[in-house]
Amino acid sequence: VIFTVRSEAEGGRFAGTHGEMRAALLLGIRLGCAVVDVESSMAAGDRRPVLAAARERGTAVIGSYHAVSPGFSWADIRGQFANCQLDGAADVVKVVVSAGEVQD
């Protein structure tokens, strides 16, 4: 099971705070989910306990970013890949972008 809490800012329905997101992700880890999806935009102070708990429990981490509107440059996308590494804590990096045109 991949446990995901997707914020509205990244195209999801979660409207809570980063602290509430942290609590939800920690719940997923405690419940034994194999993987948690952690948005790279999550505040570092809220992200740290999630990453520590995942490491302690052997839960894999996806570092993710979702651009819900087109207009990103390749440099922006490369930067997001770096951010999604979560300072080396991510097992998998996922960057999702929206194309506005065929050339995108």
OpenMM code with the backbone's topology and positions (N, CA, C; nanometers):
from openmm import Vec3, app, unit

residues = "VAL ILE PHE THR VAL ARG SER GLU ALA GLU GLY GLY ARG PHE ALA GLY THR HIS GLY GLU MET ARG ALA ALA LEU LEU LEU GLY ILE ARG LEU GLY CYS ALA VAL VAL ASP VAL GLU SER SER MET ALA ALA GLY ASP ARG ARG PRO VAL LEU ALA ALA ALA ARG GLU ARG GLY THR ALA VAL ILE GLY SER TYR HIS ALA VAL SER PRO GLY PHE SER TRP ALA ASP ILE ARG GLY GLN PHE ALA ASN CYS GLN LEU ASP GLY ALA ALA ASP VAL VAL LYS VAL VAL VAL SER ALA GLY GLU VAL GLN ASP".split()
positions = [
    Vec3(0.0846, -0.1179, 0.0000),
    Vec3(0.0000, 0.0000, 0.0000),
    Vec3(0.0891, 0.1241, 0.0000),
    Vec3(0.0609, 0.2163, -0.0902),
    Vec3(0.1271, 0.3472, -0.0918),
    Vec3(0.0323, 0.4458, -0.0257),
    Vec3(0.0763, 0.5056, 0.0843),
    Vec3(-0.0056, 0.6006, 0.1589),
    Vec3(0.0266, 0.7414, 0.1088),
    Vec3(-0.0749, 0.8092, 0.0586),
    Vec3(-0.0577, 0.9411, -0.0024),
    Vec3(-0.1551, 1.0408, 0.0582),
    Vec3(-0.1048, 1.1587, 0.0892),
    Vec3(-0.1888, 1.2709, 0.1312),
    Vec3(-0.1546, 1.3843, 0.0345),
    Vec3(-0.2371, 1.4027, -0.0677),
    Vec3(-0.2066, 1.5007, -0.1723),
    Vec3(-0.2728, 1.6331, -0.1415),
    Vec3(-0.1927, 1.7369, -0.1306),
    Vec3(-0.2440, 1.8706, -0.0991),
    Vec3(-0.3209, 1.9299, -0.2172),
    Vec3(-0.4079, 2.0232, -0.1851),
    Vec3(-0.4806, 2.0949, -0.2919),
    Vec3(-0.3828, 2.1663, -0.3841),
    Vec3(-0.2748, 2.2205, -0.3268),
    Vec3(-0.1768, 2.2934, -0.4068),
    Vec3(-0.1130, 2.2051, -0.5134),
    Vec3(-0.1118, 2.0735, -0.4882),
    Vec3(-0.0504, 1.9815, -0.5835),
    Vec3(-0.1547, 1.8936, -0.6528),
    Vec3(-0.2783, 1.9416, -0.6551),
    Vec3(-0.3826, 1.8741, -0.7307),
    Vec3(-0.4673, 1.7748, -0.6530),
    Vec3(-0.4484, 1.7668, -0.5220),
    Vec3(-0.5254, 1.6738, -0.4402),
    Vec3(-0.6421, 1.7410, -0.3711),
    Vec3(-0.6927, 1.6756, -0.2694),
    Vec3(-0.8088, 1.7288, -0.1969),
    Vec3(-0.7787, 1.7611, -0.0511),
    Vec3(-0.6548, 1.7392, -0.0084),
    Vec3(-0.6205, 1.7657, 0.1302),
    Vec3(-0.6011, 1.9152, 0.1503),
    Vec3(-0.6824, 1.9747, 0.2387),
    Vec3(-0.6795, 2.1195, 0.2610),
    Vec3(-0.6188, 2.1560, 0.3965),
    Vec3(-0.5626, 2.0587, 0.4657),
    Vec3(-0.5088, 2.0839, 0.5990),
    Vec3(-0.3717, 2.1486, 0.5974),
    Vec3(-0.3187, 2.1658, 0.7171),
    Vec3(-0.1854, 2.2251, 0.7355),
    Vec3(-0.0776, 2.1191, 0.7156),
    Vec3(0.0479, 2.1646, 0.7084),
    Vec3(0.1586, 2.0688, 0.7009),
    Vec3(0.1636, 1.9832, 0.8271),
    Vec3(0.1279, 2.0409, 0.9416),
    Vec3(0.1231, 1.9641, 1.0657),
    Vec3(0.0190, 1.8531, 1.0595),
    Vec3(-0.0955, 1.8833, 1.0011),
    Vec3(-0.2002, 1.7814, 0.9850),
    Vec3(-0.1574, 1.6755, 0.8834),
    Vec3(-0.0865, 1.7196, 0.7809),
    Vec3(-0.0343, 1.6251, 0.6824),
    Vec3(0.0672, 1.5323, 0.7496),
    Vec3(0.1536, 1.5911, 0.8330),
    Vec3(0.2519, 1.5110, 0.9069),
    Vec3(0.1814, 1.4033, 0.9892),
    Vec3(0.0773, 1.4418, 1.0625),
    Vec3(0.0040, 1.3466, 1.1464),
    Vec3(-0.0564, 1.2344, 1.0616),
    Vec3(-0.1109, 1.2677, 0.9465),
    Vec3(-0.1711, 1.1667, 0.8596),
    Vec3(-0.0650, 1.0705, 0.8061),
    Vec3(0.0497, 1.1240, 0.7627),
    Vec3(0.1564, 1.0383, 0.7113),
    Vec3(0.2128, 0.9482, 0.8204),
    Vec3(0.2262, 1.0018, 0.9411),
    Vec3(0.2729, 0.9198, 1.0535),
    Vec3(0.1741, 0.8077, 1.0831),
    Vec3(0.0452, 0.8351, 1.0684),
    Vec3(-0.0556, 0.7317, 1.0861),
    Vec3(-0.0356, 0.6202, 0.9830),
    Vec3(-0.0140, 0.6590, 0.8583),
    Vec3(0.0095, 0.5594, 0.7536),
    Vec3(0.1294, 0.4710, 0.7850),
    Vec3(0.2340, 0.5314, 0.8380),
    Vec3(0.3531, 0.4547, 0.8754),
    Vec3(0.3207, 0.3598, 0.9905),
    Vec3(0.2523, 0.4107, 1.0926),
    Vec3(0.2151, 0.3265, 1.2078),
    Vec3(0.1243, 0.2111, 1.1679),
    Vec3(0.0392, 0.2335, 1.0686),
    Vec3(-0.0520, 0.1292, 1.0229),
    Vec3(0.0182, 0.0236, 0.9370),
    Vec3(0.1439, 0.0471, 0.9056),
    Vec3(0.2218, -0.0525, 0.8339),
    Vec3(0.2214, -0.0413, 0.6837),
    Vec3(0.1851, 0.0738, 0.6298),
    Vec3(0.1906, 0.0914, 0.4846),
    Vec3(0.3350, 0.0722, 0.4376),
    Vec3(0.3523, 0.0099, 0.3234),
    Vec3(0.4858, -0.0197, 0.2719),
    Vec3(0.5584, 0.1060, 0.2252),
    Vec3(0.4812, 0.2047, 0.1772),
    Vec3(0.5390, 0.3248, 0.1172),
    Vec3(0.4572, 0.4462, 0.1586),
    Vec3(0.5255, 0.5584, 0.1861),
    Vec3(0.4562, 0.6858, 0.2044),
    Vec3(0.5063, 0.7832, 0.0985),
    Vec3(0.4151, 0.8638, 0.0481),
    Vec3(0.4444, 0.9648, -0.0537),
    Vec3(0.4524, 1.0993, 0.0182),
    Vec3(0.5708, 1.1596, 0.0184),
    Vec3(0.5945, 1.2840, 0.0911),
    Vec3(0.6193, 1.3961, -0.0099),
    Vec3(0.5340, 1.4970, -0.0092),
    Vec3(0.5504, 1.6101, -0.1007),
    Vec3(0.6759, 1.6892, -0.0625),
    Vec3(0.7561, 1.7229, -0.1617),
    Vec3(0.8791, 1.7987, -0.1360),
    Vec3(0.8493, 1.9388, -0.0838),
    Vec3(0.7279, 1.9878, -0.1062),
    Vec3(0.6908, 2.1213, -0.0601),
    Vec3(0.6524, 2.1233, 0.0883),
    Vec3(0.6436, 2.0067, 0.1495),
    Vec3(0.6085, 1.9992, 0.2916),
    Vec3(0.7192, 2.0670, 0.3733),
    Vec3(0.6814, 2.1457, 0.4711),
    Vec3(0.7785, 2.2175, 0.5542),
    Vec3(0.8777, 2.1193, 0.6165),
    Vec3(1.0052, 2.1544, 0.6140),
    Vec3(1.1109, 2.0648, 0.6628),
    Vec3(1.0864, 2.0202, 0.8061),
    Vec3(1.0390, 2.1089, 0.8912),
    Vec3(1.0139, 2.0732, 1.0303),
    Vec3(0.9041, 1.9699, 1.0457),
    Vec3(0.8089, 1.9684, 0.9547),
    Vec3(0.7028, 1.8681, 0.9571),
    Vec3(0.7466, 1.7405, 0.8853),
    Vec3(0.8338, 1.7563, 0.7887),
    Vec3(0.8802, 1.6422, 0.7099),
    Vec3(0.9776, 1.5541, 0.7890),
    Vec3(1.0647, 1.6142, 0.8686),
    Vec3(1.1682, 1.5390, 0.9408),
    Vec3(1.1139, 1.4231, 1.0238),
    Vec3(1.0108, 1.4443, 1.1075),
    Vec3(0.9607, 1.3318, 1.1862),
    Vec3(0.9023, 1.2194, 1.1008),
    Vec3(0.8446, 1.2550, 0.9869),
    Vec3(0.7890, 1.1538, 0.8962),
    Vec3(0.9025, 1.0692, 0.8395),
    Vec3(1.0082, 1.1356, 0.7943),
    Vec3(1.1211, 1.0631, 0.7365),
    Vec3(1.1906, 0.9770, 0.8407),
    Vec3(1.2022, 1.0277, 0.9628),
    Vec3(1.2649, 0.9506, 1.0705),
    Vec3(1.1813, 0.8269, 1.1037),
    Vec3(1.0498, 0.8436, 1.1128),
    Vec3(0.9614, 0.7303, 1.1433),
    Vec3(0.9651, 0.6273, 1.0303),
    Vec3(0.9686, 0.6740, 0.9071),
    Vec3(0.9742, 0.5825, 0.7933),
    Vec3(1.1032, 0.5018, 0.7970),
    Vec3(1.2137, 0.5681, 0.8238),
    Vec3(1.3431, 0.5000, 0.8313),
    Vec3(1.3413, 0.3955, 0.9434),
    Vec3(1.2876, 0.4354, 1.0599),
    Vec3(1.2825, 0.3470, 1.1761),
    Vec3(1.1967, 0.2225, 1.1499),
    Vec3(1.0866, 0.2405, 1.0783),
    Vec3(0.9920, 0.1307, 1.0536),
    Vec3(1.0218, 0.0535, 0.9256),
    Vec3(1.1174, 0.1010, 0.8455),
    Vec3(1.1464, 0.0341, 0.7186),
    Vec3(1.0456, 0.0640, 0.6099),
    Vec3(0.9779, 0.1783, 0.6227),
    Vec3(0.8800, 0.2221, 0.5233),
    Vec3(0.9527, 0.2981, 0.4129),
    Vec3(0.9300, 0.2618, 0.2890),
    Vec3(0.9917, 0.3324, 0.1771),
    Vec3(0.9264, 0.4695, 0.1598),
    Vec3(1.0045, 0.5631, 0.1052),
    Vec3(0.9580, 0.7011, 0.0885),
    Vec3(0.9658, 0.7419, -0.0580),
    Vec3(0.8546, 0.7940, -0.1085),
    Vec3(0.8515, 0.8594, -0.2390),
    Vec3(0.8579, 1.0093, -0.2122),
    Vec3(0.9555, 1.0765, -0.2677),
    Vec3(0.9610, 1.2227, -0.2633),
    Vec3(0.8926, 1.2733, -0.3884),
    Vec3(0.7868, 1.3525, -0.3741),
    Vec3(0.7073, 1.3865, -0.4920),
    Vec3(0.6801, 1.5357, -0.5046),
    Vec3(0.6536, 1.5732, -0.6294),
    Vec3(0.6093, 1.7082, -0.6623),
    Vec3(0.5139, 1.6968, -0.7796),
    Vec3(0.4025, 1.7716, -0.7734),
    Vec3(0.3007, 1.7686, -0.8780),
    Vec3(0.2701, 1.9108, -0.9227),
    Vec3(0.3067, 1.9445, -1.0445),
    Vec3(0.2760, 2.0758, -1.1009),
    Vec3(0.1411, 2.0651, -1.1704),
    Vec3(0.0419, 2.1331, -1.1172),
    Vec3(-0.0940, 2.1177, -1.1702),
    Vec3(-0.1242, 2.2103, -1.2873),
    Vec3(-0.0368, 2.3044, -1.3137),
    Vec3(-0.0581, 2.3892, -1.4304),
    Vec3(0.0692, 2.3914, -1.5141),
    Vec3(0.0519, 2.3983, -1.6457),
    Vec3(0.1680, 2.3970, -1.7351),
    Vec3(0.2508, 2.5236, -1.7217),
    Vec3(0.3674, 2.5215, -1.7818),
    Vec3(0.4508, 2.6411, -1.7847),
    Vec3(0.5847, 2.6243, -1.7163),
    Vec3(0.6226, 2.5024, -1.6830),
    Vec3(0.7507, 2.4799, -1.6192),
    Vec3(0.8606, 2.4648, -1.7232),
    Vec3(0.9764, 2.5178, -1.6918),
    Vec3(1.0911, 2.5009, -1.7804),
    Vec3(1.1631, 2.3714, -1.7429),
    Vec3(1.2496, 2.3251, -1.8311),
    Vec3(1.3286, 2.2060, -1.8002),
    Vec3(1.4160, 2.2307, -1.6782),
    Vec3(1.4647, 2.3519, -1.6612),
    Vec3(1.5464, 2.3837, -1.5428),
    Vec3(1.4622, 2.3703, -1.4157),
    Vec3(1.3379, 2.4182, -1.4214),
    Vec3(1.2477, 2.4036, -1.3064),
    Vec3(1.2266, 2.2560, -1.2735),
    Vec3(1.2050, 2.1775, -1.3756),
    Vec3(1.1786, 2.0347, -1.3561),
    Vec3(1.3008, 1.9661, -1.2965),
    Vec3(1.4196, 1.9970, -1.3486),
    Vec3(1.5424, 1.9397, -1.2914),
    Vec3(1.5570, 1.9789, -1.1450),
    Vec3(1.5246, 2.1028, -1.1124),
    Vec3(1.5300, 2.1481, -0.9737),
    Vec3(1.4340, 2.0713, -0.8848),
    Vec3(1.3165, 2.0405, -0.9372),
    Vec3(1.2192, 1.9641, -0.8591),
    Vec3(1.2673, 1.8217, -0.8345),
    Vec3(1.3359, 1.7633, -0.9316),
    Vec3(1.3932, 1.6303, -0.9085),
    Vec3(1.4912, 1.6354, -0.7915),
    Vec3(1.5718, 1.7400, -0.7862),
    Vec3(1.6671, 1.7547, -0.6748),
    Vec3(1.5922, 1.7719, -0.5428),
    Vec3(1.4885, 1.8562, -0.5413),
    Vec3(1.4097, 1.8780, -0.4190),
    Vec3(1.3435, 1.7499, -0.3703),
    Vec3(1.2979, 1.6678, -0.4641),
    Vec3(1.2252, 1.5460, -0.4287),
    Vec3(1.3152, 1.4372, -0.3711),
    Vec3(1.4440, 1.4574, -0.3747),
    Vec3(1.5340, 1.3617, -0.3112),
    Vec3(1.5262, 1.3716, -0.1590),
    Vec3(1.4633, 1.4789, -0.1106),
    Vec3(1.4408, 1.4993, 0.0329),
    Vec3(1.5703, 1.4808, 0.1125),
    Vec3(1.6748, 1.5474, 0.0648),
    Vec3(1.8062, 1.5418, 0.1313),
    Vec3(1.8573, 1.3983, 0.1460),
    Vec3(1.8292, 1.3166, 0.0460),
    Vec3(1.8777, 1.1790, 0.0445),
    Vec3(1.7869, 1.0780, 0.1117),
    Vec3(1.6741, 1.1217, 0.1660),
    Vec3(1.5840, 1.0303, 0.2383),
    Vec3(1.4856, 0.9581, 0.1470),
    Vec3(1.4673, 1.0055, 0.0244),
    Vec3(1.3689, 0.9442, -0.0657),
    Vec3(1.4270, 0.8191, -0.1307),
    Vec3(1.3464, 0.7147, -0.1354),
    Vec3(1.3839, 0.5925, -0.2062),
    Vec3(1.3474, 0.6034, -0.3537),
    Vec3(1.2437, 0.6807, -0.3820),
    Vec3(1.1936, 0.7024, -0.5180),
    Vec3(1.1624, 0.8504, -0.5314),
    Vec3(1.1934, 0.9067, -0.6473),
    Vec3(1.1615, 1.0471, -0.6769),
    Vec3(1.0545, 1.0483, -0.7851),
    Vec3(0.9500, 1.1307, -0.7621),
    Vec3(0.8404, 1.1404, -0.8597),
    Vec3(0.8100, 1.2875, -0.8842),
    Vec3(0.8206, 1.3296, -1.0098),
    Vec3(0.7849, 1.4657, -1.0493),
    Vec3(0.6805, 1.4551, -1.1588),
    Vec3(0.5647, 1.5160, -1.1346),
    Vec3(0.4543, 1.5119, -1.2302),
    Vec3(0.4299, 1.6542, -1.2793),
    Vec3(0.4318, 1.6727, -1.4087),
    Vec3(0.4058, 1.8044, -1.4666),
    Vec3(0.2926, 1.7930, -1.5670),
    Vec3(0.2253, 1.9043, -1.5881),
    Vec3(0.1165, 1.9104, -1.6852),
    Vec3(0.1673, 1.9759, -1.8124),
    Vec3(0.1314, 1.9187, -1.9243),
    Vec3(0.1690, 1.9757, -2.0527),
    Vec3(0.0575, 2.0664, -2.1003),
    Vec3(0.0946, 2.1865, -2.1469),
    Vec3(-0.0034, 2.2789, -2.1996),
    Vec3(-0.0150, 2.2677, -2.3506),
    Vec3(0.0935, 2.2204, -2.4130),
    Vec3(0.0987, 2.2070, -2.5588),
    Vec3(0.1727, 2.0789, -2.5918),
    Vec3(0.1615, 2.0361, -2.7170),
    Vec3(0.2305, 1.9150, -2.7599),
    Vec3(0.3804, 1.9299, -2.7384),
    Vec3(0.4365, 2.0468, -2.7588),
    Vec3(0.5803, 2.0684, -2.7427),
    Vec3(0.6254, 2.0493, -2.5986),
    Vec3(0.5337, 2.0666, -2.5052),
    Vec3(0.5691, 2.0479, -2.3639),
    Vec3(0.6004, 1.9026, -2.3369),
] * unit.nanometer
topology = app.Topology()
chain = topology.addChain("A")
for resn in residues:
    res = topology.addResidue(resn, chain)
    for name in ("N", "CA", "C"):
        topology.addAtom(name, app.Element.getBySymbol(name[0]), res)
